[in-house]
Amino acid sequence: MLFFYKISTIILYPFVVLLIYLRSFFNKEDQVRYKEKIFSSSFRVLKNNRKKLIWFHVASIGELLSILPLVEEINSFNKNIEFLITSVTLSSSNLLKKKLSQYNNITHRFMPVDTEYLSEKFLSAWKPDLICFVESEVWPNFLFKIKEKKIPLALINGRITKKTFMRWNILAKFAQAVFNNFDLCIACSKESENNLKKLQTKNLSYVGNLKYSVKNKKENLEESNIKILNTFKVWCAASTHDTEESTMLKTHLEIKKKFKNTLTIIIPRHIKRVPEIKKLTDEFNLTSQILNDGDLIDGKKEILIINSFGVLFKFFSYCKNIFIGKSLIKKLKMVGGQNPIEPAKFGCRIFYGPYVYNFQEIYDYLNTKNISEQIVDEKDLAEKIIQNFESPKKIEEKNINLLNNYGIKILNHTLSELNKLVNIKNENF
């Protein structure tokens, strides 16, 4: 089966090149750096050969944020390491630029297409000493080539849902051969642990989701904007997807029946959708402002549409009623949900729709602590936010500490397991 996979990737490669080029034309890829995905001549290797290199591969923003505490922790005790972080999406690249600008030992590149030729060239050029693929990033050509080169390989925060497992299980022997390339697998949930076990992975463990380890660095909005927001009843809809903004605007109108001075902040998952959200607010006859980083809030608007990366923490610090998106779209029910841990660790009250399959285990846990609550529609959401405006529900400080301590436990477990592969706690590795 591996032979047929290799042949198919060779045959499809020219079409993938064309697709990525077309995506760059429509600004869905980096206008210059898209070549990193398809040409070995564009790998732009930048490393200090006197230091060891750890390569983390993530898909997009969520996975990227989950590994940053790991990178920062390793950085704190071992100065003899450099990091290569690869990702797939343009948004993750933009966020990494902002988050890690202070580090001079972390390099970002886009992940090359999974062909045998590119995987060989990439590994030979970068020569990593440890490789960590994150969540469900499993690329057969790369994995077999890594095994061939005898580079220690881990799957961290491994996420294999029922749907993913069923796809792999169609070719069970091939799947087992693919996953057997990992020297270490750390699952992100009990479901993933069970599915990885069925795929006969070795050295498998589970403690919890690495996303609990993300550190909430206090980031405040500008004082001038806080003064303006303080004149309103403010709530926030974060990580929203197409069709959900309509429900949020209907919620806004419901809340306005009780509180005229309501202000709704919408932070879409993909900021390229900001213009269409602005158009939608106009259709609802609601005054709105597209807020770029550093802008002053217009106190005469009732809807703020955030048009910048890496600002969620600022709004989670201020707003205590947060709706988390990708949870109201039925057609996405098998891939629904966005990460609610970050606002939970800021002491926010979290609301979400019925379709959160990807984060069900996390929401179940937060529900038991009275931190999150499921809603059905705009009337239900408006009613709960109004209740909180009238008599705010207190989030116990002990629950925030519980989440932080749980995150530290997961982080330490991950570091301990990685240290069994290579001695990262020793500066000589």
Stockholm file with secondary structure:
# STOCKHOLM 1.0

chainA/1-429         MLFFYKISTIILYPFVVLLIYLRSFFNKEDQVRYKEKIFSSSFRVLKNNRKKLIWFHVASIGELLSILPLVEEINSFNKNIEFLITSVTLSSSNLLKKKLSQYNNITHRFMPVDTEYLSEKFLSAWKPDLICFVESEVWPNFLFKIKEKKIPLALINGRITKKTFMRWNILAKFAQAVFNNFDLCIACSKESENNLKKLQTKNLSYVGNLKYSVKNKKENLEESNIKILNTFKVWCAASTHDTEESTMLKTHLEIKKKFKNTLTIIIPRHIKRVPEIKKLTDEFNLTSQILNDGDLIDGKKEILIINSFGVLFKFFSYCKNIFIGKSLIKKLKMVGGQNPIEPAKFGCRIFYGPYVYNFQEIYDYLNTKNISEQIVDEKDLAEKIIQNFESPKKIEEKNINLLNNYGIKILNHTLSELNKLVNIKNENF
#=GR chainA/1-429 SS CHHHHHHHHHHHHHHHHHHHHHHHHTTSSCTTGGGGGTCGGGCCCCCCTTSEEEEEECSSHHHHHHHHHHHHHHHHHCTTEEEEEEESCHHHHHHHHHHTTTCSSEEEEECCCSCHHHHHHHHHHHCCSEEEEETTCCCHHHHHHHHHTTCCEEEEEECCCHHHHHHHHTTHHHHHHHHTTCSEEEESSHHHHHHHHHTTCSSEEECCCGGGGCCCCCCCCCHHHHHHHTTSEEEEEEEECTTHHHHHHHHHHHHHTTCTTEEEEEEESSGGGHHHHHHHHHHTTCCEEEECTTCCCCTTCSEEEECCSSCHHHHHHHCSEEEESSSSCGGGTTTCCCCCHHHHHTTCEEEECSCCGGGHHHHHHHHHTTSEEECCSHHHHHHHHHHHHHSCCCCCHHHHHHHHHHHHHHHHHHHHHHHHHSCTTSTTC
#=GC SS_cons         CHHHHHHHHHHHHHHHHHHHHHHHHTTSSCTTGGGGGTCGGGCCCCCCTTSEEEEEECSSHHHHHHHHHHHHHHHHHCTTEEEEEEESCHHHHHHHHHHTTTCSSEEEEECCCSCHHHHHHHHHHHCCSEEEEETTCCCHHHHHHHHHTTCCEEEEEECCCHHHHHHHHTTHHHHHHHHTTCSEEEESSHHHHHHHHHTTCSSEEECCCGGGGCCCCCCCCCHHHHHHHTTSEEEEEEEECTTHHHHHHHHHHHHHTTCTTEEEEEEESSGGGHHHHHHHHHHTTCCEEEECTTCCCCTTCSEEEECCSSCHHHHHHHCSEEEESSSSCGGGTTTCCCCCHHHHHTTCEEEECSCCGGGHHHHHHHHHTTSEEECCSHHHHHHHHHHHHHSCCCCCHHHHHHHHHHHHHHHHHHHHHHHHHSCTTSTTC
//
